[in-house]
Structures are given as C-alpha cells and as structure tokens.
Amino acid sequence: MARYFSTNLGLFLLLGLRRTIVTDPDIKQFVDAVGAKAPLAGSEHYALFRRVFKRQNYFTLNKRLLVVKISRSERPFWGLTKAIIDFLNELNDYSVVLLTSPTEGWVFSKSQVNAHIRSGRWALREADGNYKINMPLPDSNMFSTASHFLSQVGAEA
C-alpha cells in the first residue's frame, strides 16, 4: 500500500512502510503503541529523510509525519534544529512529539510549533541553530496514554 505526503517540494510517495530498527527503546515502545511506522529502508524517501534527520526518530502515522524526541532529564528539555523545522514546514502536515517516557509527553501540530517559535516560547539559540524547548509546556498538548495521543492528533484507534 502506498502512503503520500503532499508537499511544496513535490509529492513524496512512501511505498511499503514498515518498522525498522529504532535505536532508542523508549521511542520504539511509543511508536509501536500508537501504530506509527518508519519509512522502508532502501526507498528513495528513506534516504532523503536519513540525510535530513541524524537519528531514527521520524515516523508516519496515517499521512502525517511524526518527529519523536525524548528527554530523560529531571527537568525535561528538548532541542529542534532550525534546518529540520524549515524542512518540516514544507510538508502539509507534521507533528512534533516530546516524550518524557514511552507513554507520556506532549504533541504539537505544525501550526502550534510555528506559533511557539513566533512567540519566542521556543527560542532559537543562534550558536547551534537549535530551538530550545523547556518546561512548562501547555497542559492541552499533554498525553499520558497511546489512545490519548491518538485523540490529540485526530487518529483515534
């Protein structure tokens, strides 16, 4: 079965999506629980995404790209590279998932990501080109189960 991402860059056709080895076991547990998939290794789109993303933390859920990050700090924080956000903003739809465990975290839509950046809540550190994401994060974006995450992104199981 084919999956499509409409973009300003063209039409990405991802064929035969399936799980690949994910280096972080907590991200793998989350991805498996919500039913997201990694692009098929060897496809032209897999190669494109591997050039853009340094880690295997990008997945598809229905027609949406998910970028999944995890923080294990006592005071959680995350970083998103400006170049990645610029690339993602060429896509019609994506979500950024910020985990603190395999089951808990926050999810932000494309419009929410850009609103946080415009407002300065996610500040760009010029020295490294990363947006710094620190607590507190909005309760309205929080989830604590896979089914709650799926309802947040409009992909109920």
C-alpha positions in Angstrom: 0.0 0.0 0.0 1.3 3.5 -0.8 1.4 6.5 1.5 1.5 10.0 0.2 2.8 13.3 1.7 1.8 16.4 -0.3 4.5 19.0 0.0 5.6 22.2 -1.7 8.7 20.2 -2.7 6.6 17.7 -4.6 4.8 14.5 -3.8 6.6 12.0 -1.6 5.4 8.5 -2.3 6.4 6.2 0.5 5.9 2.6 -0.5 5.7 -0.4 1.8 6.0 1.4 5.1 7.2 -0.8 7.9 9.1 -0.7 11.1 12.8 -0.5 11.1 15.2 -0.9 14.0 14.9 2.1 16.2 17.9 2.8 18.4 16.0 4.2 21.3 13.9 1.5 23.0 11.5 4.1 24.7 10.8 5.8 21.3 10.2 2.3 19.8 7.8 1.4 22.6 5.8 4.7 21.9 5.8 4.3 18.2 4.6 0.7 18.4 1.9 1.7 20.9 0.5 4.4 18.6 0.9 2.3 15.4 3.4 4.7 13.6 5.8 3.3 11.0 9.3 4.1 9.8 9.9 4.6 6.1 11.0 1.4 4.4 14.8 1.2 4.4 16.2 1.4 0.9 13.5 3.6 -0.6 14.5 6.9 -2.1 12.4 8.7 0.6 14.1 6.8 3.3 17.5 8.1 2.0 16.1 11.7 1.9 14.9 11.5 5.4 18.1 9.9 6.7 20.0 12.8 5.2 17.8 15.3 6.9 17.4 13.5 10.3 20.5 12.3 12.1 18.6 9.8 14.2 15.8 7.4 13.5 13.2 9.5 15.2 10.8 10.2 12.3 7.8 8.1 11.5 4.5 8.2 9.7 1.0 7.9 11.2 -1.6 7.9 8.5 -0.5 10.7 6.2 1.3 12.7 9.0 5.0 12.8 9.7 5.9 12.4 13.3 9.2 13.6 14.7 9.7 12.0 18.1 12.1 13.3 20.7 12.7 12.1 24.3 14.2 13.8 27.3 15.3 11.8 30.3 16.4 14.8 32.4 14.9 15.5 35.8 13.9 18.9 34.3 12.9 17.8 30.8 14.1 19.8 27.8 14.4 19.2 24.1 16.1 20.8 21.1 14.9 21.1 17.5 17.2 22.1 14.8 16.1 25.2 12.7 17.0 23.4 9.5 14.7 20.5 10.4 11.8 22.8 11.2 12.4 24.6 7.9 12.3 21.3 6.1 9.2 20.2 8.0 7.4 23.4 7.2 7.5 22.4 3.5 5.2 19.5 4.5 1.4 19.9 4.6 1.2 18.1 8.0 3.5 17.0 10.7 3.6 16.7 14.5 6.4 17.0 16.9 6.2 14.6 19.9 8.2 15.4 23.0 8.4 12.4 25.3 9.4 12.1 29.0 8.7 8.3 28.9 7.4 5.8 26.4 3.8 6.7 27.3 3.9 10.3 28.4 4.7 13.6 26.7 3.3 16.5 24.6 2.4 16.7 20.9 2.4 19.8 18.8 0.9 20.3 15.3 2.7 22.2 12.6 0.7 25.4 13.4 1.4 25.0 17.1 5.2 24.5 16.5 5.3 27.7 14.5 3.2 29.6 17.0 5.6 28.7 19.8 8.6 29.8 17.6 6.9 33.1 16.6 6.0 33.9 20.2 9.6 33.2 21.4 8.5 30.4 23.8 10.8 28.2 21.8 13.8 30.4 21.5 16.4 29.9 18.8 20.0 29.7 20.0 22.0 31.2 17.2 25.2 29.5 18.4 24.0 26.0 17.5 20.9 26.7 15.4 18.6 24.8 17.8 15.2 25.9 19.2 15.3 25.3 22.9 12.2 23.8 24.4 11.8 23.9 28.1 9.1 23.3 30.7 6.4 24.3 31.3 4.6 23.1 28.3 0.8 23.5 27.7 -1.4 21.0 29.5 -3.6 21.0 26.4 -0.9 19.3 24.4 -0.1 16.7 27.1 -0.9 13.0 26.8 -0.4 10.0 29.1 -1.6 7.1 27.0 -1.4 5.9 23.4 -5.1 6.4 23.0 -5.0 9.9 24.4 -2.1 10.7 22.0 -4.1 9.3 19.0 -7.1 11.5 20.0 -4.8 14.5 20.3 -3.7 14.1 16.7 -7.1 13.0 15.4 -6.1 9.5 14.6 -8.3 7.5 17.1 -7.6 3.8 17.0 
